[in-house]
Amino acid sequence: MSEKSLNEQRDQRISNLSELEENGFEPYPYSFSPSHTAAELHELHGSGEPGDRWDDTVTVAGRMMTVRGMGKVTFATLQDASGRIQAFFQRDSLERYRSLKRFDLGDWVEVTGTMFKTRTGELTVDVSDFRLLVKSLRPLPDKHHGVTDKELRYRQRHLDLMTSPEHKR
């Protein structure tokens, strides 16, 4: 990616951050306290059937790795140190749903909600509240190829481990 393109993306992310601040999001909160990790949620609720719902409220935090908007709902994949979990944002049940457009891949987000399994069997948090923990000002490497430059992969190991599960193992 060219240096100009990276600078344009960084400028856009800074603009998104200022808009989130205007909408009442604290850009870098002092602390957060998730109730579970992604792996713990899979361990607790992984054996359920598609369509199952659980009433316990959970809080989980992670880096947004994918975002898929589908009209009035948005699915996002959050990744923490233990694994990945899907989050389900519904426009009708979230007051600040429109702010999701200002979140970028790589941002750290905390979500609170109840658990359910989708029709495809994916364990998901039905989000009732969310907040930004850390805004990512630089884009993540390509999700399919990861860090392709071998020298960069060794110098910036954190990027390689974040985007390449096989290298992390």
N, C-alpha and C positions, 0 to 999 in steps of 0.2 A: 504494500500500500504506500502511496506517495506521501511525502511529508506534508504537502498541502492538504490532502484528503484527511490525514490524521488531525491536523490543526482545525479543519472545518468541523470534524466530528467532535473534537474537544470543545470548541466554541458552542456547538449545539447542546452538548451535555451541560455546560455551564449555564446556558440559557434555560434549559429544563430545570436545573437546580433552583435558579432564581424564581421561576414560576411556581415550583413546589413550595418554596418558602412563602410566597405571596398567598398560597392556598392553605397555609397553616401547618405545613409539615416542618418539623424541626430537622434541619439538615444533618446534623451529627449528634444524636442524643447521647447523653452521658453514659447510660447503661441500658442493658436489655436483659431479660431473664426468661429464656424459653423453658417451657415445661417438659419438652421432649426433644430428642434429636430425630432425624429422619429414620435412622435404623431402629430406634425404640418404637416408633409408630408402626413400622413394618412388622416388628416382632409382636406387638400387642394386637394389631388388627389385620395382619396379613392373611389369616386363615379364613376371612369372611368371604361371602359369595357376592357376585355383582348385584348391586342394588341395596346391599346392607348399609345401615346407618348406625352410628354410635352417638349417644347423647353427651358424653364427656367432652368438655371444652379443652382444647389443646392450644399451645402457643409454640410455634417453631420459627426459626430464622434461618435464612440461607441466601446464597447468591442466585439471582435470577439468571438461569441458563437458557431458557426458551420462553417465549410468550406467543400465544395463539389467540387472537381475537375472533369471536364468532357472533357478531351482532350484539346482543345484550349480555353476553358472557365472555369472560376471558380465562383461559387456562395458562398457568405459568409453572415451570419446573424450577423448584428451589433446590440448591445443592449446599449441604453443610459438610462438615468433616466426616460424617458417618455415611452419607449417601444422598439420595435424591428423593424428593416428595413433590407431588403435584398440588397446586393451589387452584381453587375455583372461585373466581370473582364474578358476582352477579350484579348487574346494574340496579335492579329493583331493590336489592337488600343492602346496598352500600351507598352511603351519602357521598363519599368522595371518589366514586367510581371513575369519573372523568379524569381524575388526576393520574390514573394508570397510564395514560398516553405519554406522560412525562417521565415515566420510569424507563430505564434502558437496560439492555443486557449487561450483566456484571454488577448491577446494584445489589446491595445487601438489604433484604426486606424481612420484616417480622410480621407474621400473620397469626391471627387468632380465629378459631372456629371449631366446628365439629367435624368428625371424620365420616367419610362414606366411600363406597366403592362404586366406580362408574360402571356403565354397561359393559365396557371392555375389560373390567376387572382391575383398573388402576386405582390404587389407594390415594385418596384425595382429601384435602382440607377444604371444607365449605367455609369460605372466609366471611367472618362477621366484622372484622376490623383488621386494618393493616397499617404499617408505618414504615417509613424509610429509615434505615439505620446508617448506611453509607452510600453516597452517590459515587459511582464509578465515572471518572472523568476521561478515561481512555478506553477504547473498545477492546473487547476480548479477541484473541486470535480466531481464525476461521474454525467453526465447530466441526467441520468434516475433516480438515487437513491438520488442524492444530498448528504448532510451531514447526515450520518446515526447515528453517535454517538451523543446521546442526550446532553452529557456534552460538547462536542466540538461544537455542534450547538449553545449553549448559550454563550460559551467563544469566539467564532469567528463568531459572528452574521452576519458580512458582507458576509461571504461565503454562509451562509444559505439563506440570502435575495437575493443574486446574482443568485443562482441556483434553488430556489424554489419559483415560482410565487405565489403559494397558501399561503406560509408563509409570503410573502411580503404583500399580501392583508390583 
